[in-house]
Amino acid sequence: MSRRPDLLNSPIRPTLVRMTIPMMLGIVSLMLFNLADIWFVAQLGTEPMAALAFTFPVSFSVVSLAIGLGIGTSATLARLIGSGSTEGAARLATDNLLLTVLLMAVVGVAGQFLTDPVFRLMGAAPELMPLIDAYMQIWFAGSVFLVLNMVCNSTFRASGDTRLSATIMLISSLLNILLDPLLIFGWGPVPALGIQGAAIASVIAWATTTLIALHLLYHRKGMLMLQRPQLGRLLDNWRKVLSISLPAALSNMMTPLANGILTAMVAVHGAEAVAAFGAGARIESLSLLVCLALSMTLPPFISQNLGAQKLARVGAAYRGAVRFALVWQLVIFALLVAISGPVSRLFSDDENVAHWLQLWLVIVPAGFGFQATTFLSASSFNALHQPMRAMRISLFRLFILYVPLAWLGNYLYDLKGMFIALVIANALTALMASVWIRGYLNKLSQKKVKIS
């Protein structure tokens, strides 16, 4: 078995930095993966692009399941590794991959039968259905590799190895970018497959990198066991993973639902406001990139130290991550305010779109530090094996504060009031989440809870 990064004894800040930088590159590569699909399919015309847009909510639901399984994998494995149970970690990793295959076999088969009724219910026009069917039949058939890929990457991260995880993401993205034009437009003996080619390219990229990941898990990490599993232990391991994975998956699904409600609020101000709000969402994802990467590397650190009962390191890592997030996002906010004019005009020549986007840029990013604190707190609760607390944070933020305050601000002061309300909602949620998790950590330290 290869030597793993020492998350239990190495200095906290340099360790998290070394883990986070590769994850930033990995996240960027995932963004490029999706952008390649959109860009190349857009060259086929409006109808294929519209068909691909219709697939996003359905594919995001499967991705949310994958993210949930990844969170459950990382939390359970890292805790076992931290407690010194190397064999138990390998057994759980193996059982977890079997669970993933079985779940995705059900999802893949169900998807073949549900594609038509689901997309017709979503309002897809009859002329788009052949394109959607051509794409989704292949996508569902290969989705097992997408989810296996993400679970394998979570296994790497659980051991503290974010470089391998990021490398797998990068290879997958590069393969997709290379295969997209070849299979969509054709070349030489390769026929032009249109939107179906985009799905095939994605599946080939996922399948290839999944095989690479499985090879590395077995030969380099020693995290796979080929012995026949014991039924009782198998079911117990599945229960441990799913107890964290299912709430995490549901939490991920809440975000697009809330964003859909916010978009409907913005829509009353016209198409230009919606366009600006959509552009703002893309700027938001880039602005939070560093903290998002940190939210993927902090949990393995916390879970391993939880397993080793080093709660002082858990608290120090969480506090340090939050301090960094607040300072870093404040710098990003100041930068966005300084360049708000040029950036808003870069996105659109329409004066109304540029006006609304500039207003967004000088208000909403003020809450990004609080937003980062919130998702760092939620991911830390998942790492502490408290998934329901993590889900309550998401529910509280989105449906107790975010949506209601946005509606009130929009009602009283139009979009400016709505944007200010979003900052207030993020600030209140961050305060609540931070107090809650610090209180929980203090309680753990006082009780000296035995980690089993």
DARA-V56373 format. One record per run of one state. SS is the DSSP state (H for helix, E for strand, L for the rest). FROM is the first residue (numbers start at 1). TO is the last residue. Records with the same first field share a line. If there is no record, write none. Layout:
# DARA-V56373
SS->FROM-TO ; FROM-TO
This chain:
# DARA-V56373
L->1-11 ; 43-45 ; 83-85 ; 122-125 ; 159-161 ; 186-186 ; 188-189 ; 191-194 ; 220-230 ; 268-270 ; 288-288 ; 308-310 ; 339-339 ; 348-350 ; 384-386 ; 448-452
H->12-42 ; 46-82 ; 86-121 ; 126-158 ; 162-185 ; 195-219 ; 231-267 ; 271-287 ; 289-307 ; 311-338 ; 340-347 ; 351-383 ; 387-447
E->187-187 ; 190-190
